[in-house]
Amino acid sequence: MINSAYQEVIEREIVLVRVFDAPREKVFDAWTNPESIGQWFGPNGFTIETRSMSLVKGGSWHFEMIAPDGHRFINRMTFLEIIRPSRLVLDLGSDVEDDHHQFRVTITFDDQSDGKSVLTMRQLHVSPERRVEAIGFGAVELGLQTLDKLAGLLNEAAEVIQGSEEPDRVASTRRRNGR
């Protein structure tokens, strides 16, 4: 039998999991690098404009998420815990005081033995009803789109790195072959 405290958390939680073909340090850095997070954060078709960012415990990222139709969603992400490269805990919601739709997000970054990493993102909503509203709004689908965009950024970065290593490999092969 599940204890009541655990059951209460389950009824308020949305969990998303994604495997990335990158070490967890790179995935963690994509979340915590002010230059990169705005490139991938948000669902398909949305863009991000950062207003300010203080990526320290207790700091906040104030940003606007811009929908394809131009509608702007003003957001605030407050960083509660930053443990590189394994864990982030943050509150996410509108950039207003006492946002009753704000929710807690815990993100863990784990290594797989094959060099890939597993990101687990847990959203803890204020009530079971708010969780149901978030799911109805598309929180799961939109969250997975966001993680897909992160995967795309990580794949592009890996291709750039591989492309920059290619000339060195060609040059060393030529040296070995006397060319």
C-alpha positions as a printed NumPy array, in Angstrom:
array([[  0.   ,   0.   ,   0.   ],
       [  1.242,   3.503,  -0.903],
       [  1.464,   5.89 ,   2.033],
       [ -0.723,   8.991,   1.846],
       [  2.139,  11.538,   1.571],
       [  3.602,   9.684,  -1.412],
       [  0.161,   9.33 ,  -3.008],
       [ -0.4  ,  13.073,  -2.597],
       [  2.846,  13.833,  -4.467],
       [  1.992,  11.405,  -7.28 ],
       [ -1.358,  13.12 ,  -7.76 ],
       [  0.371,  16.528,  -8.177],
       [  3.348,  15.463, -10.328],
       [  4.124,  15.348, -14.047],
       [  7.301,  13.445, -14.971],
       [  9.149,  13.738, -18.274],
       [ 12.201,  11.628, -19.141],
       [ 14.536,  11.948, -22.118],
       [ 17.789,  10.216, -23.118],
       [ 20.369,  12.482, -24.77 ],
       [ 23.314,  11.388, -26.891],
       [ 25.641,  13.591, -24.84 ],
       [ 27.391,  13.425, -21.483],
       [ 25.35 ,  14.776, -18.593],
       [ 27.799,  17.664, -18.104],
       [ 26.928,  18.999, -21.563],
       [ 23.194,  18.586, -20.944],
       [ 23.507,  20.318, -17.56 ],
       [ 25.534,  23.134, -19.142],
       [ 22.832,  23.683, -21.775],
       [ 20.413,  24.351, -18.894],
       [ 22.769,  26.646, -17.007],
       [ 24.565,  28.556, -19.753],
       [ 22.799,  31.888, -20.327],
       [ 24.011,  31.869, -23.943],
       [ 22.42 ,  28.512, -24.793],
       [ 19.21 ,  28.135, -22.77 ],
       [ 17.385,  30.776, -24.789],
       [ 18.28 ,  28.943, -28.007],
       [ 16.288,  25.82 , -27.175],
       [ 13.923,  26.478, -24.252],
       [ 10.205,  26.43 , -25.048],
       [  7.934,  24.469, -27.37 ],
       [  8.248,  24.283, -31.149],
       [  7.786,  27.629, -32.87 ],
       [  8.367,  29.665, -29.7  ],
       [ 11.333,  31.964, -29.215],
       [ 12.848,  33.319, -26.024],
       [ 13.93 ,  36.838, -25.098],
       [ 15.917,  37.011, -21.88 ],
       [ 15.251,  40.12 , -19.785],
       [ 17.734,  39.206, -17.027],
       [ 19.419,  36.143, -15.58 ],
       [ 21.202,  35.46 , -12.325],
       [ 22.15 ,  31.823, -12.386],
       [ 22.962,  31.344,  -8.716],
       [ 21.04 ,  29.773,  -5.861],
       [ 18.172,  32.177,  -5.186],
       [ 18.709,  33.936,  -8.513],
       [ 16.149,  34.201, -11.295],
       [ 15.841,  34.057, -15.049],
       [ 13.276,  36.602, -16.264],
       [ 12.269,  35.883, -19.848],
       [  9.535,  36.236, -22.415],
       [  8.37 ,  33.22 , -24.347],
       [  7.039,  34.416, -27.694],
       [  4.436,  32.286, -29.476],
       [  4.391,  31.94 , -33.268],
       [  1.417,  34.368, -33.361],
       [  3.464,  36.982, -31.441],
       [  1.722,  36.533, -28.081],
       [  4.213,  37.062, -25.263],
       [  4.266,  34.997, -22.075],
       [  6.292,  36.694, -19.337],
       [  8.036,  34.076, -17.172],
       [ 10.298,  33.753, -14.179],
       [ 12.431,  30.762, -13.259],
       [ 13.885,  30.959,  -9.737],
       [ 16.857,  28.7  ,  -9.018],
       [ 16.571,  26.979,  -5.637],
       [ 19.33 ,  24.379,  -6.01 ],
       [ 22.185,  24.086,  -8.524],
       [ 24.385,  21.003,  -8.122],
       [ 26.619,  20.565, -11.164],
       [ 26.258,  18.282, -13.058],
       [ 23.536,  16.26 , -11.37 ],
       [ 20.588,  18.353, -10.201],
       [ 18.604,  21.555, -10.627],
       [ 15.615,  22.587,  -8.546],
       [ 13.629,  25.629,  -9.585],
       [ 10.257,  27.318,  -9.428],
       [  8.697,  28.219, -12.779],
       [  5.768,  30.497, -13.448],
       [  4.708,  33.939, -14.581],
       [  6.887,  36.873, -13.624],
       [  4.398,  38.114, -11.018],
       [  4.281,  37.833,  -7.246],
       [  2.034,  35.104,  -5.799],
       [  1.594,  33.254,  -9.104],
       [ -0.888,  30.496,  -8.22 ],
       [  0.112,  28.538, -11.341],
       [  3.813,  28.427, -10.371],
       [  5.205,  24.928,  -9.94 ],
       [  8.386,  23.327,  -8.615],
       [ 10.674,  21.573, -11.1  ],
       [ 13.358,  19.079, -10.117],
       [ 15.69 ,  18.029, -12.922],
       [ 18.189,  15.228, -12.476],
       [ 20.985,  14.39 , -14.905],
       [ 22.326,  10.82 , -14.881],
       [ 25.041,   9.054, -16.869],
       [ 24.384,   5.929, -18.882],
       [ 27.309,   3.543, -19.365],
       [ 27.273,   4.192, -23.134],
       [ 28.129,   7.915, -22.794],
       [ 24.534,   9.058, -23.11 ],
       [ 22.665,  10.779, -20.316],
       [ 19.188,  10.583, -18.844],
       [ 17.327,  13.735, -17.9  ],
       [ 14.365,  13.312, -15.557],
       [ 12.183,  16.366, -15.06 ],
       [  9.583,  16.347, -12.287],
       [  6.996,  19.102, -12.156],
       [  5.238,  19.332,  -8.8  ],
       [  2.026,  21.345,  -9.047],
       [  0.193,  22.983,  -6.142],
       [ -2.787,  20.624,  -6.37 ],
       [ -4.043,  17.568,  -8.256],
       [ -6.511,  19.872, -10.015],
       [ -3.734,  22.183, -11.212],
       [ -1.814,  19.146, -12.506],
       [ -4.888,  18.055, -14.492],
       [ -5.206,  21.601, -15.899],
       [ -1.527,  21.587, -16.908],
       [ -1.868,  18.232, -18.655],
       [ -5.023,  19.459, -20.386],
       [ -3.165,  22.567, -21.547],
       [ -0.5  ,  20.337, -23.136],
       [  2.27 ,  20.398, -20.508],
       [  3.489,  16.913, -21.423],
       [  3.538,  17.425, -25.19 ],
       [  4.998,  20.937, -24.932],
       [  7.595,  19.777, -22.411],
       [  8.678,  16.95 , -24.693],
       [  8.927,  19.403, -27.614],
       [ 11.21 ,  21.545, -25.457],
       [ 13.431,  18.554, -24.672],
       [ 13.49 ,  17.679, -28.388],
       [ 14.794,  21.192, -29.099],
       [ 17.486,  20.673, -26.47 ],
       [ 18.46 ,  17.398, -28.17 ],
       [ 18.713,  19.269, -31.477],
       [ 21.027,  21.876, -29.967],
       [ 23.231,  19.186, -28.416],
       [ 23.364,  17.291, -31.735],
       [ 24.326,  20.472, -33.613],
       [ 27.094,  21.142, -31.089],
       [ 28.398,  17.577, -31.489],
       [ 28.42 ,  17.949, -35.289],
       [ 30.368,  21.213, -35.055],
       [ 32.923,  19.566, -32.769],
       [ 33.212,  16.547, -35.087],
       [ 33.557,  18.847, -38.084],
       [ 36.354,  20.798, -36.439],
       [ 38.2  ,  17.584, -35.593],
       [ 38.018,  16.316, -39.166],
       [ 40.834,  18.515, -40.6  ],
       [ 43.179,  17.37 , -37.819],
       [ 42.425,  13.734, -38.573],
       [ 43.   ,  14.302, -42.304],
       [ 46.262,  16.171, -41.614],
       [ 47.585,  13.438, -39.316],
       [ 46.668,  10.769, -41.885],
       [ 48.533,  12.724, -44.554],
       [ 51.589,  13.022, -42.298],
       [ 51.554,   9.277, -41.625],
       [ 51.257,   8.609, -45.371],
       [ 54.084,  11.026, -46.193],
       [ 51.9  ,  13.614, -47.898]])
